[in-house]
Amino acid sequence: MNDEFLHQIRVEPPPDFIRRLKSRLDLQPPPTPAKKSSTLGRLIMGLLLCGAVFAVTLLILNGGTPDAPVNTKATPQPESVGTTSKTTASAAHSEVANNSKAKAVKKEPPPNFTTMTSKSLQPYMSYLTDTYFKPKGKVIKVVVTESPIETFAQWCRSLAPGKADQAGPIMALVTRQMAVSDSDICARNAGGVGATSVGYQALVVARSKLYGTFNLTPAELFLALAAEVPDPARPDKLIPNPNTMWSDVNGALEREPIEILGPDRSSMPGLALREILLESGCRSIPALANVKECPDLRSDSAYTEVTNPYDIAQQLQTKPNAVGIIPFGANQYAASVEIGPIGGVMPSMKTISTGTYPGARALYIYMNAFSGGKPTLDYLSAALPADPYNLQHLAIIPPERSQQ
């Protein structure tokens, strides 16, 4: 079909139909044209939406009570009687207590004098200060060094201007007299020093009378007692001590097991054994003469520690092969013990005081001068009375005995 055909078949509607249709259309209300939303309307709609959001927010903030006012300022919350008030009161009380404590804590007074010595002599220093140097109420500062050599070096350094304790003298217990080099340094720092002898420390070698004594040298004692000894093939190298028989130490000695009873290595006599006998024996061996530190005491079955040195003399009665190392004078508690020489020198007050017996050392106290240059130790020799305290368990010979 095409447009011409459709035009030919088109029929005009009857006039009556057109009239009725027009009447019906005239009864319908005219259409209202669509209005475009204005800017003012959009503004009003936005304000209403914001208001709804704000109302919901108020409802949430007021816990479901819309009429409750909201304080937008940062107002501090009221303190709880059971928690915050107690915390504040506790903090205030703590602050008051701390302030009171700070006022109550007093600065410790400076020491009246300072003592300085090695660990091996500390018990004797404590005895001397408690007996002769510590009047009631005096404060003593104690400085303990690692060795007698370090005691002298540290004492001289402490006397340097600006380092010396201005509250009182500095007293050092040492095992030798001051050398010229030490004297120059210390005298320059201190402006003068005082010194006095406070006895000796001595150990002896004992054995049961059933077998008699050895005449051991310091080197032989070292080779029997030390944890390490020079390697025979390479004397500059130390090896664990292989010596188990006295004949291993010296072919001229008896072929008997090395069995030595001695003091506890941490006790004062035990430290003296290390610093007197081992040290002198070590330095007498050419390969060890210049070593910085000599080997320590051996810890195998060749050496047995005995807590009480007086018990050593008693145990020698049941172990006649054993050698005991005891403090000088302790042999009086066991009449059957025989004391032997070291390096051919028998121990006696004469050989000890003259320094010829290898198993002993002299003890001295050095002190810087009081203001005015007067030595602080002028009175000490006369002040030491007959010793009421038994010092034999420390291997100490007090000054009054050394005069006998």
C-alpha positions as CSV (number, residue, x, y, z in Angstrom):
1,M,0.0,0.0,0.0
2,N,1.0,3.5,-0.6
3,D,-0.1,7.0,0.3
4,E,-2.3,7.5,-2.8
5,F,-4.3,4.4,-2.1
6,L,-4.8,5.4,1.5
7,H,-6.0,8.8,0.4
8,Q,-8.6,7.3,-1.9
9,I,-10.1,5.0,0.7
10,R,-10.3,7.8,3.4
11,V,-13.9,8.7,4.2
12,E,-14.9,11.9,5.9
13,P,-16.6,11.3,9.3
14,P,-20.3,12.2,9.5
15,P,-21.0,15.7,10.7
16,D,-23.1,14.4,13.6
17,F,-20.0,12.5,14.9
18,I,-17.9,15.5,14.7
19,R,-20.4,17.6,16.6
20,R,-20.7,15.1,19.4
21,L,-16.9,14.8,19.8
22,K,-16.5,18.6,20.0
23,S,-19.1,18.8,22.7
24,R,-17.3,16.2,24.8
25,L,-14.0,17.9,24.4
26,D,-15.4,21.2,25.5
27,L,-16.5,19.6,28.8
28,Q,-12.8,18.7,29.7
29,P,-10.8,21.3,31.9
30,P,-7.9,22.9,30.1
31,P,-4.5,21.2,30.9
32,T,-2.3,23.0,33.5
33,P,1.1,23.8,32.2
34,A,4.1,22.2,34.2
35,K,5.9,24.8,36.3
36,K,9.7,24.8,36.5
37,S,11.2,24.7,40.1
38,S,12.5,28.0,41.2
39,T,15.7,28.8,43.0
40,L,13.7,29.8,46.1
41,G,12.0,26.5,46.2
42,R,15.3,24.6,46.1
43,L,16.6,26.7,48.9
44,I,13.5,26.1,51.0
45,M,13.8,22.3,50.3
46,G,17.5,22.3,51.4
47,L,16.7,24.1,54.6
48,L,14.0,21.7,55.5
49,L,16.3,18.7,54.9
50,C,19.1,20.3,57.0
51,G,16.6,20.9,59.8
52,A,15.5,17.3,59.7
53,V,19.2,16.2,60.0
54,F,19.8,18.6,62.9
55,A,16.7,17.3,64.7
56,V,17.9,13.7,64.4
57,T,21.3,14.8,65.8
58,L,19.7,16.5,68.8
59,L,17.7,13.4,69.5
60,I,20.8,11.2,69.5
61,L,22.9,13.6,71.6
62,N,20.1,14.0,74.2
63,G,19.6,10.3,74.7
64,G,16.2,10.2,73.1
65,T,14.9,13.4,74.8
66,P,14.4,15.9,72.0
67,D,13.7,18.8,74.3
68,A,17.0,18.5,76.2
69,P,19.3,21.4,75.5
70,V,22.8,20.7,74.1
71,N,25.7,22.5,75.5
72,T,28.1,23.0,72.7
73,K,30.9,24.5,74.9
74,A,33.6,22.3,76.4
75,T,32.4,22.2,80.0
76,P,34.4,19.9,82.3
77,Q,32.4,16.9,83.6
78,P,31.5,17.0,87.3
79,E,33.9,14.9,89.5
80,S,32.7,11.5,90.8
81,V,32.8,11.3,94.5
82,G,34.0,7.7,94.5
83,T,36.7,8.0,91.8
84,T,38.0,11.4,90.7
85,S,37.9,13.1,94.1
86,K,39.8,10.2,95.6
87,T,42.3,10.3,92.7
88,T,42.8,14.0,93.1
89,A,43.1,13.7,96.9
90,S,45.6,10.8,96.5
91,A,47.7,12.8,94.0
92,A,47.7,15.7,96.4
93,H,48.7,13.5,99.3
94,S,51.4,11.8,97.2
95,E,52.8,15.2,96.2
96,V,52.9,16.4,99.8
97,A,54.5,13.1,100.9
98,N,57.1,13.4,98.2
99,N,57.9,17.0,99.2
100,S,58.1,15.9,102.8
101,K,60.4,13.0,101.9
102,A,62.6,15.3,99.7
103,K,62.9,17.6,102.7
104,A,63.6,14.7,105.0
105,V,66.3,13.1,102.8
106,K,69.6,14.7,103.8
107,K,72.7,14.6,101.7
108,E,75.1,12.0,103.0
109,P,78.1,13.6,104.7
110,P,81.4,13.4,103.0
111,P,83.7,10.6,104.4
112,N,86.1,11.5,107.2
113,F,88.7,9.5,105.4
114,T,89.1,6.9,102.6
115,T,90.7,3.5,102.8
116,M,92.1,1.7,99.8
117,T,93.5,-1.8,99.5
118,S,93.4,-5.0,97.4
119,K,90.8,-7.7,97.8
120,S,93.4,-10.0,99.4
121,L,94.0,-7.5,102.2
122,Q,90.5,-6.1,102.6
123,P,89.6,-8.1,105.8
124,Y,92.8,-6.9,107.5
125,M,92.1,-3.3,106.5
126,S,88.6,-3.6,107.9
127,Y,90.1,-4.9,111.2
128,L,92.5,-2.0,111.4
129,T,89.9,0.7,110.6
130,D,87.4,-0.8,113.0
131,T,90.0,-1.2,115.8
132,Y,92.2,1.9,115.5
133,F,90.9,4.3,113.0
134,K,87.1,4.5,113.3
135,P,86.0,6.7,116.2
136,K,82.3,6.8,116.8
137,G,80.3,8.6,114.2
138,K,83.1,8.7,111.6
139,V,82.3,7.9,108.0
140,I,84.8,5.7,106.0
141,K,84.8,5.3,102.3
142,V,86.3,1.9,101.2
143,V,87.9,1.4,97.8
144,V,88.9,-2.2,96.8
145,T,91.4,-2.8,94.0
146,E,92.2,-5.9,92.0
147,S,95.9,-6.2,93.2
148,P,98.4,-4.7,95.5
149,I,100.2,-3.2,92.5
150,E,97.0,-1.4,91.5
151,T,96.5,-0.1,95.0
152,F,99.6,1.9,94.9
153,A,98.9,3.3,91.4
154,Q,95.3,4.2,92.2
155,W,96.3,5.8,95.6
156,C,98.9,8.0,93.9
157,R,96.4,9.1,91.2
158,S,93.7,9.8,93.8
159,L,96.0,12.3,95.5
160,A,96.3,14.5,92.5
161,P,95.0,18.1,93.0
162,G,91.3,18.2,92.4
163,K,90.9,14.4,92.9
164,A,91.8,14.0,96.5
165,D,89.0,13.7,99.1
166,Q,89.0,17.1,100.7
167,A,87.0,15.8,103.7
168,G,89.9,13.7,105.1
169,P,93.0,11.7,104.4
170,I,93.3,8.7,102.0
171,M,94.8,5.7,103.6
172,A,96.2,2.7,101.6
173,L,97.2,-0.7,102.9
174,V,99.9,-2.1,100.6
175,T,102.5,-4.9,100.4
176,R,105.7,-3.1,99.7
177,Q,107.4,0.2,100.4
178,M,107.1,3.0,98.0
179,A,109.6,3.0,95.2
180,V,111.4,6.2,94.2
181,S,109.2,6.7,91.2
182,D,106.0,6.2,93.3
183,S,107.3,8.6,95.9
184,D,108.0,11.3,93.4
185,I,104.5,11.1,91.9
186,C,102.7,10.8,95.3
187,A,104.7,13.4,97.0
188,R,104.1,15.8,94.2
189,N,100.3,15.2,94.3
190,A,99.9,15.0,98.0
191,G,102.5,17.4,99.2
192,G,103.8,14.8,101.7
193,V,102.9,11.3,102.8
194,G,103.2,9.3,106.0
195,A,103.9,5.5,106.3
196,T,104.1,2.9,109.0
197,S,104.5,-0.9,109.2
198,V,101.4,-2.8,110.2
199,G,102.9,-6.3,110.4
200,Y,103.5,-9.1,107.9
201,Q,101.6,-11.8,106.1
202,A,103.3,-15.2,106.0
203,L,102.5,-18.8,104.9
204,V,104.6,-21.9,105.6
205,V,104.8,-25.4,104.2
206,A,104.1,-28.2,106.7
207,R,104.2,-32.0,106.6
208,S,103.7,-34.8,109.0
209,K,106.7,-35.7,111.0
210,L,106.3,-39.3,109.8
211,Y,107.7,-38.3,106.4
212,G,109.7,-35.2,107.2
213,T,109.7,-32.0,105.1
214,F,110.6,-31.0,101.6
215,N,113.1,-28.3,100.8
216,L,111.0,-26.8,98.0
217,T,112.0,-23.8,96.0
218,P,109.4,-21.1,94.9
219,A,109.7,-22.4,91.3
220,E,109.0,-26.0,92.4
221,L,106.0,-24.9,94.4
222,F,104.7,-23.1,91.4
223,L,105.1,-26.1,89.1
224,A,103.2,-28.2,91.7
225,L,100.4,-25.6,92.4
226,A,99.8,-23.7,89.2
227,A,96.9,-24.4,86.8
228,E,99.2,-23.8,83.8
229,V,102.9,-24.3,83.4
230,P,105.4,-23.7,80.6
231,D,105.5,-26.4,77.9
232,P,108.9,-28.1,78.2
233,A,109.1,-28.2,74.4
234,R,108.1,-24.6,74.0
235,P,108.7,-22.7,77.2
236,D,107.0,-19.6,75.9
237,K,103.7,-21.5,75.7
238,L,101.5,-22.4,78.7
239,I,99.8,-25.8,78.9
240,P,97.5,-27.3,81.6
241,N,99.6,-28.6,84.4
242,P,100.6,-32.2,83.6
243,N,102.6,-32.7,86.9
244,T,101.0,-35.4,89.1
245,M,104.2,-36.6,90.9
246,W,106.8,-34.6,92.8
247,S,109.4,-36.2,90.6
248,D,107.6,-34.6,87.6
249,V,108.4,-31.2,89.1
250,N,112.0,-32.1,89.9
251,G,113.6,-35.5,89.2
252,A,115.6,-35.1,92.5
253,L,112.3,-35.2,94.5
254,E,110.6,-38.3,95.7
255,R,108.3,-40.2,93.3
256,E,105.1,-39.5,95.3
257,P,101.8,-38.1,94.3
258,I,101.4,-34.3,94.5
259,E,98.8,-33.9,97.3
260,I,98.5,-30.4,98.7
261,L,96.1,-29.2,101.4
262,G,95.6,-25.5,101.5
263,P,93.2,-22.7,102.3
264,D,90.1,-21.9,100.4
265,R,91.2,-20.0,97.3
266,S,88.7,-17.2,97.9
267,S,89.8,-16.7,101.5
268,M,92.4,-14.2,102.6
269,P,95.1,-16.9,103.1
270,G,94.1,-18.4,99.7
271,L,94.6,-15.1,98.0
272,A,97.9,-14.7,99.8
273,L,99.0,-18.1,98.5
274,R,98.3,-16.8,95.0
275,E,100.0,-13.5,95.5
276,I,103.0,-14.7,97.6
277,L,104.0,-18.2,96.7
278,L,102.6,-18.6,93.2
279,E,103.7,-15.1,92.2
280,S,107.3,-15.5,93.5
281,G,107.6,-18.9,91.9
282,C,106.2,-17.7,88.6
283,R,108.7,-14.8,88.4
284,S,111.6,-17.1,89.2
285,I,111.0,-19.0,86.0
286,P,112.8,-17.2,83.1
287,A,110.0,-17.9,80.6
288,L,107.5,-16.2,82.9
289,A,109.5,-13.5,84.4
290,N,107.9,-10.7,82.3
291,V,104.4,-12.1,81.8
292,K,101.6,-9.6,82.6
293,E,99.7,-12.0,84.8
294,C,100.8,-15.3,86.3
295,P,98.6,-18.5,86.1
296,D,96.1,-19.1,88.9
297,L,95.9,-22.0,91.4
298,R,95.1,-25.4,90.0
299,S,91.6,-26.8,90.6
300,D,92.1,-30.6,90.1
301,S,92.6,-33.3,92.8
302,A,96.2,-32.3,93.4
303,Y,95.0,-29.4,95.5
304,T,92.4,-29.7,98.2
305,E,90.8,-26.6,99.7
306,V,90.2,-26.6,103.5
307,T,87.9,-23.9,104.9
308,N,89.6,-23.6,108.3
309,P,93.4,-23.4,108.0
310,Y,93.8,-24.8,111.5
311,D,92.2,-28.1,110.2
312,I,95.0,-28.5,107.7
313,A,97.5,-29.4,110.4
314,Q,95.1,-32.0,111.8
315,Q,94.4,-33.6,108.5
316,L,98.2,-34.0,107.8
317,Q,98.2,-36.6,110.6
318,T,96.0,-38.9,108.5
319,K,97.7,-38.0,105.2
320,P,101.4,-38.3,105.9
321,N,102.2,-38.0,102.2
322,A,100.4,-34.7,101.8
323,V,101.9,-31.2,102.0
324,G,100.0,-28.5,103.9
325,I,100.1,-24.8,103.4
326,I,99.2,-23.0,106.6
327,P,99.6,-19.5,108.2
328,F,102.7,-18.8,110.1
329,G,102.2,-19.8,113.7
330,A,99.4,-22.3,113.1
331,N,101.7,-25.2,113.6
332,Q,101.4,-24.7,117.3
333,Y,98.0,-26.4,117.1
334,A,99.5,-29.6,115.9
335,A,102.8,-30.5,117.6
336,S,103.4,-33.4,115.2
337,V,103.6,-31.1,112.2
338,E,107.0,-30.2,110.9
339,I,107.6,-26.9,109.1
340,G,109.9,-27.0,106.1
341,P,112.1,-24.4,104.4
342,I,111.3,-22.6,101.1
343,G,114.3,-22.0,99.0
344,G,116.5,-23.2,101.9
345,V,115.2,-20.5,104.3
346,M,113.3,-21.5,107.4
347,P,110.4,-19.2,108.4
348,S,111.1,-17.2,111.6
349,M,110.4,-13.7,112.7
350,K,113.9,-12.8,111.8
351,T,113.8,-14.1,108.3
352,I,110.3,-12.7,107.8
353,S,111.2,-9.2,109.0
354,T,114.4,-9.1,107.0
355,G,112.6,-10.2,103.8
356,T,114.8,-13.3,103.3
357,Y,111.9,-15.8,103.7
358,P,110.1,-16.2,100.3
359,G,106.8,-17.1,101.9
360,A,106.1,-13.8,103.5
361,R,105.5,-10.1,102.7
362,A,105.5,-6.9,104.8
363,L,102.4,-4.7,105.1
364,Y,102.4,-0.9,105.2
365,I,99.9,1.8,105.6
366,Y,100.4,5.0,103.6
367,M,98.4,8.1,104.1
368,N,98.5,11.6,102.7
369,A,99.4,14.4,105.2
370,F,97.0,16.4,107.3
371,S,96.6,20.1,106.6
372,G,99.7,21.7,107.9
373,G,102.0,18.9,106.7
374,K,101.9,16.8,109.9
375,P,102.0,13.1,109.1
376,T,98.8,11.3,110.1
377,L,100.5,8.2,111.2
378,D,102.8,9.5,113.9
379,Y,100.7,8.0,116.6
380,L,100.0,4.6,114.9
381,S,102.9,2.5,116.0
382,A,102.4,3.5,119.6
383,A,98.6,3.1,119.3
384,L,98.6,-0.5,118.3
385,P,98.3,-2.5,121.6
386,A,98.7,-6.2,122.1
387,D,96.4,-7.7,119.5
388,P,93.2,-9.0,121.2
389,Y,92.0,-10.4,117.9
390,N,93.3,-13.7,116.5
391,L,94.7,-12.8,113.1
392,Q,96.3,-16.1,112.5
393,H,93.5,-17.4,110.3
394,L,94.2,-14.4,108.0
395,A,97.9,-15.3,107.9
396,I,98.7,-12.0,109.5
397,I,101.5,-11.3,112.0
398,P,100.5,-8.1,113.8
399,P,103.1,-5.4,114.6
400,E,103.5,-6.4,118.3
401,R,104.4,-9.9,117.4
402,S,106.9,-8.8,114.7
403,Q,108.9,-7.1,117.4
404,Q,109.4,-10.4,119.3
